[in-house]
Amino acid sequence: MIFRSSTSAITAAVIATMAVASAAQAAEGRYPDWKGAWTRWFPPGSVLEPNGGFTAGGQPSHDQTKPWGQGQEAPLTPEYEKVFEASLADQANGGEGNFFDHSVRCMPGGMPLMTVAFFPMEFVVTPETTYILIGGAEHYRRIFTDGRDWPKDLEPTYAGYSIGKWLDTDGSGRFDTLEVETLGPFKGPRAYDATGLPLHFDNESVFKERLYRDKADPNMLHDVITVYDHALTRPWTVDKRYVRDPNPRPDWDEAYCTENRSMVAVGNQSYFLSGDGVLMPVRKGQAPPDLRYFKPAGK
């Protein structure tokens, strides 16, 4: 009897385990297949420029259909239009403008710059969390879809805190759209693109997104993102698009902004590092770094 009872218990445990595994597989089957390497979309007819930009769409920008910088036509307040103009003027004089931390100090750009896809992105979808692997100076994004509430007393981050919800918009029984809200507090300063197109320095941005595959082209993914920011006169919505690499086994490049760097930050100044390891000015009349703590070199 003891043997029979043990056998029955083991059988029941196996059946229960199989039932749980079957339910988990059924739940996971409801989620979309976003596997692969997703690169940023460029407008038709774009031509690669020597500086890495594209004539039709400009450099990698927030609104992919418009050139970067002023061509974005961002609805900035008058105050932040002046901040933006100052950034452009500093860059015209050899500086980095509002993009200083990202380009010279190798700091993350955070939201929304991390959605530009400077490198191919990878989506890892699980029932509890969707991960977006980005690479370069940016950390990955983690979007929680487990029904949690917003936590209290969040520490400031560049990426913010993201909570999402899966939707079945066509009644097929499978999820096809991920709605995401991302809140701060954020670290900053942050910019939309390399011209230093600014977000407000209070770092209180809010981002709402809808991510979904294109109905006509399953190899295109949309990220309709709306930015709510005090530097804007109104919410700013753009449809960012990504194209899937047809290679089922894409090459994932290893990239670090700290590798082979040509710029060096000293205080709030940037300098060019020459091939022989000597600091060079980046603008006319630029003063050398402050050397007060170094004794003059002997003759």
Wavefront OBJ file of the C-alpha trace (Angstrom):
o trace
v 0.000 0.000 0.000
v 2.850 2.332 0.783
v 4.333 1.642 -2.657
v 0.996 2.242 -4.382
v 0.488 5.499 -2.428
v 3.972 6.692 -3.358
v 3.376 5.826 -7.005
v 0.057 7.669 -6.990
v 1.680 10.728 -5.399
v 4.473 10.742 -7.962
v 1.991 10.335 -10.816
v -0.120 13.217 -9.493
v 2.984 15.409 -9.175
v 4.045 14.601 -12.742
v 0.567 15.388 -14.078
v 0.481 18.656 -12.133
v 3.909 19.617 -13.454
v 2.867 18.813 -17.017
v -0.308 20.875 -16.573
v 1.652 23.877 -15.304
v 4.169 23.544 -18.146
v 1.354 23.246 -20.688
v -0.359 26.354 -19.288
v 2.925 28.268 -19.373
v 3.528 27.255 -23.003
v -0.019 28.313 -23.923
v 0.484 31.682 -22.224
v 3.817 32.244 -23.946
v 2.196 31.352 -27.267
v 0.057 34.446 -26.964
v 3.070 36.749 -27.240
v 4.397 38.075 -30.569
v 7.575 36.930 -32.257
v 9.858 39.974 -32.296
v 13.079 37.990 -32.561
v 15.986 39.196 -34.669
v 18.100 42.318 -35.126
v 16.064 45.497 -35.627
v 17.829 48.430 -37.288
v 16.518 51.972 -37.579
v 14.472 52.822 -40.671
v 15.578 55.477 -43.152
v 13.257 57.324 -45.568
v 13.270 56.015 -49.160
v 15.944 57.668 -51.257
v 18.239 58.394 -48.320
v 21.879 58.687 -49.354
v 24.729 57.944 -46.970
v 26.970 60.958 -46.380
v 30.694 60.820 -45.448
v 29.856 61.957 -41.897
v 27.421 59.071 -41.431
v 24.303 61.136 -41.971
v 21.602 60.722 -44.602
v 20.525 63.460 -46.993
v 16.795 62.744 -46.829
v 16.466 62.034 -43.134
v 19.508 63.755 -41.685
v 21.605 62.230 -38.937
v 19.933 59.713 -36.595
v 17.034 61.773 -35.300
v 13.937 61.519 -33.128
v 11.524 61.998 -36.037
v 13.048 59.742 -38.701
v 11.110 61.438 -41.509
v 12.778 64.822 -40.901
v 16.400 66.023 -40.822
v 18.018 66.289 -37.434
v 18.414 69.475 -35.392
v 16.295 72.411 -36.492
v 14.839 70.227 -39.233
v 12.995 68.254 -36.553
v 10.668 71.227 -36.032
v 10.315 70.304 -32.367
v 7.627 72.325 -30.550
v 10.062 73.913 -28.096
v 9.125 76.728 -25.762
v 10.876 80.085 -26.469
v 13.153 79.484 -23.466
v 14.326 76.112 -24.736
v 14.566 77.307 -28.313
v 17.279 79.646 -26.993
v 18.933 76.705 -25.194
v 18.907 74.814 -28.481
v 20.312 77.742 -30.465
v 23.134 78.078 -27.924
v 23.950 74.388 -28.387
v 24.100 74.803 -32.163
v 26.276 77.898 -31.833
v 28.703 76.079 -29.517
v 28.959 73.201 -31.985
v 29.573 75.621 -34.854
v 32.530 76.917 -32.804
v 33.963 73.429 -32.307
v 32.206 72.478 -29.063
v 29.702 69.728 -28.297
v 26.785 71.863 -27.075
v 24.118 70.002 -25.098
v 25.508 66.703 -26.381
v 28.709 67.139 -24.347
v 28.052 64.452 -21.728
v 26.977 61.847 -24.278
v 29.666 62.433 -26.893
v 32.684 63.421 -24.778
v 32.065 61.915 -21.352
v 30.539 58.749 -22.882
v 27.447 59.001 -20.691
v 24.150 57.390 -21.709
v 21.685 59.535 -23.615
v 18.738 57.861 -21.901
v 15.163 58.356 -23.034
v 14.316 59.110 -25.773
v 17.775 59.017 -27.426
v 18.101 55.318 -26.634
v 15.207 54.613 -29.031
v 17.212 55.910 -32.032
v 18.842 52.481 -32.583
v 22.388 53.563 -33.317
v 23.097 49.818 -33.231
v 20.670 46.972 -34.055
v 18.297 46.313 -31.170
v 17.021 42.990 -29.868
v 13.665 42.362 -28.173
v 13.413 39.613 -25.566
v 9.741 39.050 -24.722
v 8.657 37.178 -21.593
v 5.241 37.255 -19.872
v 6.600 39.307 -16.958
v 9.138 41.595 -18.659
v 10.099 42.716 -22.141
v 13.781 43.572 -22.543
v 15.170 45.807 -25.283
v 18.901 45.219 -25.712
v 20.510 48.341 -27.158
v 24.311 48.335 -26.894
v 26.875 51.108 -27.111
v 26.709 53.660 -24.310
v 23.094 52.787 -23.531
v 21.875 50.276 -21.000
v 19.105 47.868 -21.938
v 15.479 48.822 -21.359
v 13.345 46.744 -19.014
v 9.554 47.029 -19.495
v 7.529 45.345 -16.738
v 4.288 43.686 -17.874
v 3.421 41.763 -14.702
v 0.702 44.144 -13.517
v 2.785 45.872 -10.843
v 2.048 49.348 -9.492
v 4.414 52.283 -9.756
v 7.065 52.036 -7.049
v 7.665 54.848 -4.572
v 10.859 56.868 -4.153
v 12.536 55.837 -7.407
v 16.191 56.649 -7.866
v 16.910 58.856 -10.919
v 18.054 56.938 -14.011
v 18.698 57.802 -17.654
v 16.243 55.194 -18.977
v 13.469 55.849 -16.456
v 11.036 53.238 -15.160
v 8.760 51.519 -17.700
v 5.494 49.652 -17.141
v 3.752 48.048 -20.115
v 0.552 46.281 -21.049
v 0.017 43.793 -23.877
v -3.034 44.211 -26.124
v -4.799 41.935 -28.591
v -6.113 44.628 -30.944
v -7.553 42.366 -33.647
v -9.176 39.690 -31.479
v -6.909 36.944 -32.806
v -6.155 35.531 -29.379
v -2.537 36.692 -29.610
v -1.009 39.881 -28.313
v 0.171 42.245 -31.053
v 0.708 45.627 -29.380
v 2.708 46.690 -26.345
v 1.613 49.906 -24.630
v 4.328 51.437 -22.454
v 4.534 54.369 -20.063
v 7.947 55.539 -18.853
v 8.384 57.899 -15.919
v 11.316 59.448 -14.095
v 12.861 60.926 -12.179
v 15.488 61.001 -14.901
v 19.148 61.799 -14.867
v 20.261 64.506 -17.250
v 20.857 66.574 -19.166
v 19.310 64.642 -22.044
v 18.892 65.446 -25.723
v 16.897 64.022 -28.637
v 19.848 63.977 -31.058
v 23.492 64.964 -31.475
v 22.694 68.642 -32.132
v 21.679 68.912 -28.488
v 17.950 69.311 -29.148
v 17.065 69.568 -25.453
v 14.619 68.120 -23.001
v 13.784 70.201 -19.936
v 16.492 70.374 -17.299
v 13.951 69.466 -14.590
v 14.143 65.869 -15.886
v 10.404 65.303 -15.371
v 9.639 63.888 -18.822
v 6.907 61.314 -19.440
v 6.926 58.967 -22.440
v 4.027 56.926 -23.800
v 4.628 54.322 -26.513
v 2.745 51.824 -28.682
v 4.987 49.158 -30.184
v 3.606 46.860 -32.886
v 4.517 45.066 -36.112
v 3.417 46.668 -39.357
v 0.294 44.920 -40.729
v 1.523 45.036 -44.326
v 5.205 44.349 -43.620
v 5.982 42.041 -40.672
v 9.655 42.962 -40.962
v 8.889 46.514 -39.840
v 8.243 47.435 -36.220
v 6.624 50.717 -35.149
v 7.271 52.624 -31.937
v 4.737 55.448 -31.815
v 6.167 57.554 -29.020
v 4.688 60.676 -27.427
v 6.908 62.933 -25.332
v 5.428 65.042 -22.532
v 8.068 67.498 -21.386
v 8.077 71.002 -19.894
v 10.431 72.196 -22.668
v 7.631 71.549 -25.200
v 4.597 73.700 -25.960
v 2.570 70.526 -26.591
v 3.060 66.749 -26.558
v 5.291 65.624 -29.424
v 4.350 62.366 -31.193
v 6.487 60.573 -33.787
v 6.310 57.149 -35.426
v 9.756 55.587 -35.083
v 10.283 52.545 -37.258
v 12.721 49.646 -37.197
v 13.494 47.085 -39.897
v 14.358 43.458 -39.122
v 17.590 42.035 -40.490
v 16.645 39.122 -42.802
v 19.604 37.093 -41.522
v 18.162 34.563 -39.023
v 21.552 34.551 -37.289
v 22.618 38.199 -37.315
v 26.086 39.341 -36.354
v 25.907 41.218 -33.060
v 28.710 43.768 -33.043
v 30.401 44.541 -29.752
v 30.564 48.308 -29.406
v 31.716 50.547 -26.557
v 31.919 54.322 -26.692
v 34.963 54.171 -24.404
v 36.970 52.295 -27.043
v 39.194 54.288 -29.421
v 37.903 57.589 -28.111
v 39.147 60.749 -29.829
v 37.642 63.270 -27.385
v 38.621 63.956 -23.774
v 36.633 65.951 -21.215
v 38.479 68.104 -18.700
v 36.054 70.008 -16.486
v 33.462 71.493 -18.826
v 35.839 71.622 -21.784
v 36.444 69.077 -24.519
v 39.771 68.439 -26.224
v 40.834 66.310 -29.168
v 43.265 63.481 -28.497
v 45.857 63.346 -31.255
v 47.401 60.177 -32.599
v 50.484 60.657 -30.414
v 48.362 60.998 -27.268
v 48.584 64.779 -26.891
v 45.607 67.018 -26.137
v 44.677 69.433 -28.915
v 42.148 72.299 -28.908
v 38.830 71.793 -30.655
v 38.105 75.491 -31.177
v 40.028 78.601 -32.078
v 41.604 80.320 -29.086
v 40.698 77.541 -26.655
v 42.725 77.707 -23.437
v 44.650 74.637 -22.215
v 43.379 72.689 -19.188
v 43.934 74.136 -15.716
v 47.332 72.840 -14.565
v 47.414 74.449 -11.115
v 48.092 71.130 -9.392
v 51.056 70.265 -11.636
v 54.556 71.645 -11.282
v 56.034 73.202 -14.429
v 58.119 70.746 -16.417
v 61.862 71.080 -15.852
v 63.994 72.546 -18.635
l 1 2 3 4 5 6 7 8 9 10 11 12 13 14 15 16 17 18 19 20 21 22 23 24 25 26 27 28 29 30 31 32 33 34 35 36 37 38 39 40 41 42 43 44 45 46 47 48 49 50 51 52 53 54 55 56 57 58 59 60 61 62 63 64 65 66 67 68 69 70 71 72 73 74 75 76 77 78 79 80 81 82 83 84 85 86 87 88 89 90 91 92 93 94 95 96 97 98 99 100 101 102 103 104 105 106 107 108 109 110 111 112 113 114 115 116 117 118 119 120 121 122 123 124 125 126 127 128 129 130 131 132 133 134 135 136 137 138 139 140 141 142 143 144 145 146 147 148 149 150 151 152 153 154 155 156 157 158 159 160 161 162 163 164 165 166 167 168 169 170 171 172 173 174 175 176 177 178 179 180 181 182 183 184 185 186 187 188 189 190 191 192 193 194 195 196 197 198 199 200 201 202 203 204 205 206 207 208 209 210 211 212 213 214 215 216 217 218 219 220 221 222 223 224 225 226 227 228 229 230 231 232 233 234 235 236 237 238 239 240 241 242 243 244 245 246 247 248 249 250 251 252 253 254 255 256 257 258 259 260 261 262 263 264 265 266 267 268 269 270 271 272 273 274 275 276 277 278 279 280 281 282 283 284 285 286 287 288 289 290 291 292 293 294 295 296 297 298 299
